[in-house]
Amino acid sequence: MSHDPDLYRDRNAVERAINKIKDWRGLATRYDKTPTSYEAGLHLRGSVIWLRSLTPPP
């Protein structure tokens, strides 16, 4: 099996995005949550990550 740099780069980006989502304790622990509230948390965390990406770092 040969190394595909494009596939590796895409996989790395996805893994980093998942780790950013899991950094939020509400999603990482997932105690007593219904599927609807868990999905809402995913949307909320995704929105926060996206909004933070719009501003330049200090």
Z-matrix of the N, CA and C atoms (Angstrom, degrees):
N
C 1 1.449
C 2 1.532 1 108.44
N 3 1.305 2 116.79 1 125.96
C 4 1.461 3 120.81 2 -178.09
C 5 1.528 4 110.89 3 -91.03
N 6 1.311 5 114.88 4 160.58
C 7 1.465 6 121.77 5 -179.52
C 8 1.525 7 109.24 6 -83.73
N 9 1.321 8 116.74 7 125.62
C 10 1.461 9 122.23 8 177.47
C 11 1.526 10 108.11 9 -108.69
N 12 1.351 11 118.36 10 105.69
C 13 1.466 12 119.89 11 -175.51
C 14 1.531 13 113.52 12 -63.33
N 15 1.320 14 117.81 13 -33.38
C 16 1.469 15 119.77 14 179.82
C 17 1.530 16 111.18 15 -68.05
N 18 1.317 17 115.92 16 -43.00
C 19 1.459 18 120.07 17 178.54
C 20 1.527 19 110.51 18 -65.15
N 21 1.324 20 116.95 19 -40.25
C 22 1.464 21 121.22 20 178.77
C 23 1.525 22 110.78 21 -63.34
N 24 1.327 23 117.81 22 -42.35
C 25 1.456 24 121.89 23 -179.96
C 26 1.526 25 110.60 24 -63.35
N 27 1.338 26 116.93 25 -43.19
C 28 1.464 27 120.44 26 178.99
C 29 1.527 28 111.29 27 -65.26
N 30 1.325 29 116.32 28 -43.03
C 31 1.469 30 119.72 29 179.69
C 32 1.521 31 110.65 30 -63.71
N 33 1.308 32 117.29 31 -40.70
C 34 1.458 33 121.90 32 179.00
C 35 1.528 34 110.67 33 -62.32
N 36 1.323 35 117.30 34 -41.74
C 37 1.466 36 121.10 35 179.33
C 38 1.526 37 110.70 36 -63.09
N 39 1.324 38 116.96 37 -41.42
C 40 1.464 39 120.82 38 179.56
C 41 1.528 40 110.33 39 -66.22
N 42 1.326 41 117.40 40 -43.47
C 43 1.460 42 120.25 41 179.78
C 44 1.524 43 111.56 42 -63.30
N 45 1.330 44 117.60 43 -38.79
C 46 1.463 45 119.58 44 177.88
C 47 1.514 46 111.30 45 -66.80
N 48 1.337 47 117.61 46 -37.42
C 49 1.465 48 121.15 47 178.38
C 50 1.533 49 110.36 48 -65.04
N 51 1.317 50 116.98 49 -42.31
C 52 1.463 51 120.51 50 178.68
C 53 1.527 52 110.20 51 -63.56
N 54 1.323 53 117.13 52 -40.12
C 55 1.465 54 119.94 53 178.49
C 56 1.521 55 111.69 54 -65.18
N 57 1.327 56 118.19 55 -35.66
C 58 1.466 57 120.57 56 176.49
C 59 1.522 58 110.38 57 -65.06
N 60 1.317 59 116.68 58 -39.59
C 61 1.462 60 120.47 59 178.94
C 62 1.528 61 109.83 60 -65.71
N 63 1.321 62 116.84 61 -43.21
C 64 1.463 63 121.15 62 -177.48
C 65 1.526 64 112.62 63 -73.86
N 66 1.335 65 118.44 64 -12.77
C 67 1.460 66 120.20 65 176.06
C 68 1.526 67 111.62 66 -65.29
N 69 1.315 68 117.24 67 -24.51
C 70 1.456 69 121.37 68 179.07
C 71 1.523 70 107.95 69 -77.62
N 72 1.298 71 116.83 70 119.85
C 73 1.462 72 121.68 71 -172.60
C 74 1.524 73 112.91 72 -60.54
N 75 1.315 74 116.95 73 -32.83
C 76 1.461 75 120.13 74 -179.52
C 77 1.515 76 113.08 75 -61.27
N 78 1.306 77 117.16 76 -32.10
C 79 1.462 78 120.26 77 177.86
C 80 1.521 79 111.93 78 -91.97
N 81 1.312 80 116.73 79 -29.32
C 82 1.461 81 119.60 80 -177.24
C 83 1.528 82 111.12 81 -69.13
N 84 1.341 83 117.59 82 -37.93
C 85 1.460 84 120.38 83 -177.08
C 86 1.520 85 111.65 84 -85.07
N 87 1.295 86 117.08 85 -43.19
C 88 1.466 87 124.01 86 176.62
C 89 1.521 88 113.56 87 54.63
N 90 1.317 89 116.31 88 43.89
C 91 1.457 90 120.47 89 177.63
C 92 1.522 91 110.62 90 -84.01
N 93 1.341 92 116.47 91 133.76
C 94 1.471 93 123.62 92 173.44
C 95 1.515 94 112.93 93 48.12
N 96 1.289 95 117.48 94 52.47
C 97 1.450 96 120.34 95 178.47
C 98 1.530 97 109.96 96 -118.67
N 99 1.279 98 114.72 97 141.10
C 100 1.456 99 119.19 98 173.57
C 101 1.525 100 108.19 99 -82.51
N 102 1.319 101 118.03 100 159.82
C 103 1.468 102 119.51 101 178.03
C 104 1.532 103 112.70 102 -57.31
N 105 1.312 104 116.74 103 -33.71
C 106 1.462 105 120.27 104 -179.69
C 107 1.521 106 110.99 105 -68.30
N 108 1.321 107 117.61 106 -44.13
C 109 1.462 108 119.24 107 -179.23
C 110 1.529 109 111.04 108 -71.40
N 111 1.345 110 117.03 109 -31.62
C 112 1.464 111 119.75 110 176.61
C 113 1.532 112 110.20 111 -65.86
N 114 1.328 113 116.62 112 -43.59
C 115 1.466 114 120.51 113 178.26
C 116 1.529 115 110.81 114 -63.79
N 117 1.327 116 117.09 115 -38.71
C 118 1.459 117 120.25 116 176.74
C 119 1.521 118 110.63 117 -62.88
N 120 1.326 119 117.23 118 -39.61
C 121 1.462 120 121.24 119 176.33
C 122 1.516 121 111.64 120 -62.95
N 123 1.333 122 117.07 121 -39.80
C 124 1.467 123 120.25 122 176.60
C 125 1.520 124 111.10 123 -61.05
N 126 1.322 125 116.15 124 -44.24
C 127 1.468 126 120.18 125 178.90
C 128 1.528 127 111.15 126 -64.49
N 129 1.311 128 115.94 127 -41.89
C 130 1.462 129 120.16 128 179.45
C 131 1.520 130 110.81 129 -63.30
N 132 1.328 131 117.05 130 -47.88
C 133 1.468 132 120.51 131 -179.87
C 134 1.530 133 111.20 132 -63.78
N 135 1.328 134 116.67 133 -40.41
C 136 1.464 135 120.20 134 176.87
C 137 1.511 136 111.84 135 -61.61
N 138 1.332 137 116.94 136 -39.10
C 139 1.464 138 121.15 137 178.74
C 140 1.526 139 111.29 138 -65.79
N 141 1.324 140 116.57 139 -41.13
C 142 1.465 141 120.69 140 179.33
C 143 1.527 142 110.27 141 -64.48
N 144 1.325 143 116.92 142 -44.05
C 145 1.464 144 120.48 143 178.79
C 146 1.528 145 110.08 144 -62.00
N 147 1.320 146 116.73 145 -43.45
C 148 1.468 147 120.80 146 -179.60
C 149 1.530 148 110.83 147 -64.45
N 150 1.341 149 117.40 148 -44.95
C 151 1.466 150 120.11 149 -179.55
C 152 1.528 151 111.46 150 -63.11
N 153 1.324 152 116.68 151 -39.28
C 154 1.472 153 119.83 152 178.17
C 155 1.519 154 111.45 153 -67.02
N 156 1.323 155 117.59 154 -28.25
C 157 1.463 156 119.59 155 -179.98
C 158 1.528 157 111.62 156 -74.21
N 159 1.320 158 117.84 157 -16.08
C 160 1.463 159 121.57 158 -178.65
C 161 1.526 160 112.39 159 -79.34
N 162 1.329 161 117.00 160 -23.38
C 163 1.458 162 120.03 161 -179.09
C 164 1.524 163 109.60 162 -97.65
N 165 1.320 164 117.28 163 141.16
C 166 1.469 165 119.12 164 179.11
C 167 1.515 166 110.90 165 -70.07
N 168 1.331 167 117.10 166 146.61
C 169 1.468 168 119.42 167 178.51
C 170 1.532 169 111.73 168 -65.57
N 171 1.342 170 117.16 169 150.58
C 172 1.472 171 119.55 170 -176.74
C 173 1.516 172 112.38 171 -70.06
